[in-house]
Amino acid sequence: MSIANTVGLILAAAIALLLVAALLFPEKF
């Protein structure tokens, strides 16, 4: 895998975690 693909996967995972956190803990946002 290239560096660009790795960075893209990390960004996608971070965004997914933020969305899940926003759904589970809406009072913190």
C-alpha positions in Angstrom: 0.0 0.0 0.0 1.2 3.5 -0.7 1.4 6.3 1.8 -1.6 8.1 0.3 -3.8 5.0 0.7 -2.7 4.6 4.3 -3.4 8.2 5.1 -6.8 7.9 3.4 -7.7 4.9 5.5 -6.6 6.6 8.7 -8.7 9.7 7.9 -11.8 7.5 7.0 -11.4 5.6 10.3 -11.1 8.8 12.3 -14.2 10.3 10.7 -16.1 7.1 11.3 -15.1 7.1 15.0 -16.2 10.7 15.3 -19.6 9.9 13.8 -20.1 6.9 16.1 -19.0 9.0 19.1 -21.5 11.8 18.1 -24.3 9.2 17.9 -23.4 7.5 21.2 -22.6 10.6 23.2 -24.5 13.5 21.7 -24.3 15.5 25.0 -20.6 15.9 24.5 -20.9 17.7 21.1 
